[in-house]
Amino acid sequence: MTLTELNKFANRYATAWCSQNPESVAAFFAENGSLSVNDGPPAVGRAAIAEVARGFMRDFPDLVVTMDDVAHDSDGRKFHWTLTGTNTGPGGTGKRVRISGYELWKIDNDGLIAESKGHFDAAEYERELKHGLE
């Protein structure tokens, strides 16, 4: 995948996160692909990945994920993103959050994500959930 193709892929992926359709996020992954967040246990397979996406979409009905950058460096392919939204889902705090992070991707021969390891500042995320943006 060229950097131009990777850039287009990452933009479509970010758009899928904004769609409120978790299956559209899962469609970017290989059938047995995986997604882990902050070194947590991986969600394996499209159904499990869709459930991870569904959780964020439920918690943030106005969820917007933007692509900040995409790069191919010594660590692999990195999708840098920013998530913004208001935590108004069931049991939500009503606070607005804006958190940035990245996913380290392994892309398979079909051009789908075989493995994604997501990373963001969990302490800052929890602070924003509790207190909102300052």
PETAWO-V614183 format. One record per pair of residues at least 6 apart in sequence whose C-alpha atoms are under 6 Angstrom apart, sorted by sequence separation. I is the first residue (numbers start at 0). J is the second residue. D is the distance in Angstrom with one decimal. If there is no record, write none. Layout:
i=I j=J d=D
i=I j=J d=D
//
This chain:
i=35 j=41 d=4.2
i=42 j=48 d=5.5
i=70 j=76 d=5.6
i=86 j=92 d=5.7
i=87 j=93 d=4.8
i=106 j=112 d=4.6
i=107 j=113 d=5.5
i=34 j=41 d=5.2
i=70 j=77 d=5.2
i=86 j=93 d=4.9
i=105 j=112 d=5.9
i=106 j=113 d=5.4
i=15 j=23 d=5.6
i=16 j=24 d=5.9
i=33 j=41 d=5.8
i=34 j=42 d=5.2
i=69 j=77 d=5.5
i=86 j=94 d=5.5
i=105 j=113 d=5.5
i=15 j=24 d=5.3
i=33 j=42 d=5.4
i=69 j=78 d=4.6
i=85 j=94 d=5.5
i=105 j=114 d=5.1
i=33 j=43 d=4.4
i=69 j=79 d=5.9
i=85 j=95 d=4.1
i=104 j=114 d=5.7
i=32 j=43 d=5.8
i=68 j=79 d=5.0
i=84 j=95 d=5.6
i=104 j=115 d=4.6
i=32 j=44 d=5.3
i=67 j=79 d=5.3
i=84 j=96 d=5.6
i=103 j=115 d=5.5
i=31 j=44 d=4.3
i=67 j=80 d=5.0
i=83 j=96 d=5.5
i=102 j=115 d=5.8
i=103 j=116 d=5.1
i=30 j=44 d=5.7
i=66 j=80 d=4.6
i=83 j=97 d=4.4
i=102 j=116 d=5.3
i=30 j=45 d=6.0
i=65 j=80 d=5.5
i=82 j=97 d=5.6
i=102 j=117 d=4.1
i=65 j=81 d=5.3
i=82 j=98 d=5.4
i=101 j=117 d=5.8
i=64 j=81 d=5.6
i=81 j=98 d=5.6
i=101 j=118 d=5.5
i=64 j=82 d=4.5
i=81 j=99 d=4.1
i=100 j=118 d=5.5
i=63 j=82 d=5.7
i=80 j=99 d=5.6
i=100 j=119 d=4.3
i=25 j=45 d=5.0
i=63 j=83 d=5.3
i=80 j=100 d=5.6
i=62 j=83 d=5.9
i=79 j=100 d=5.8
i=80 j=101 d=5.7
i=62 j=84 d=4.6
i=79 j=101 d=4.1
i=25 j=48 d=5.6
i=61 j=84 d=5.4
i=78 j=101 d=5.3
i=25 j=49 d=5.2
i=78 j=102 d=5.1
i=59 j=84 d=5.5
i=77 j=102 d=5.6
i=59 j=85 d=5.5
i=77 j=103 d=4.6
i=22 j=49 d=5.3
i=59 j=86 d=4.9
i=76 j=103 d=5.8
i=21 j=49 d=4.8
i=58 j=86 d=5.5
i=76 j=104 d=5.2
i=59 j=88 d=5.9
i=58 j=88 d=4.1
i=21 j=52 d=5.2
i=57 j=88 d=5.4
i=96 j=127 d=5.4
i=21 j=53 d=5.2
i=94 j=128 d=5.7
i=96 j=131 d=5.9
i=95 j=131 d=5.1
i=96 j=132 d=6.0
i=19 j=56 d=5.8
i=94 j=131 d=4.6
i=17 j=62 d=5.9
i=17 j=63 d=5.1
i=13 j=64 d=5.5
i=13 j=65 d=5.7
i=37 j=117 d=5.8
i=32 j=113 d=4.3
i=33 j=114 d=4.8
i=34 j=115 d=4.7
i=35 j=116 d=5.0
i=36 j=117 d=4.6
i=37 j=118 d=4.8
i=29 j=111 d=5.3
i=32 j=114 d=5.5
i=34 j=116 d=5.9
i=35 j=117 d=5.9
i=36 j=118 d=6.0
i=28 j=111 d=5.1
i=29 j=112 d=5.7
i=27 j=111 d=5.6
i=28 j=112 d=4.4
i=29 j=113 d=5.3
//
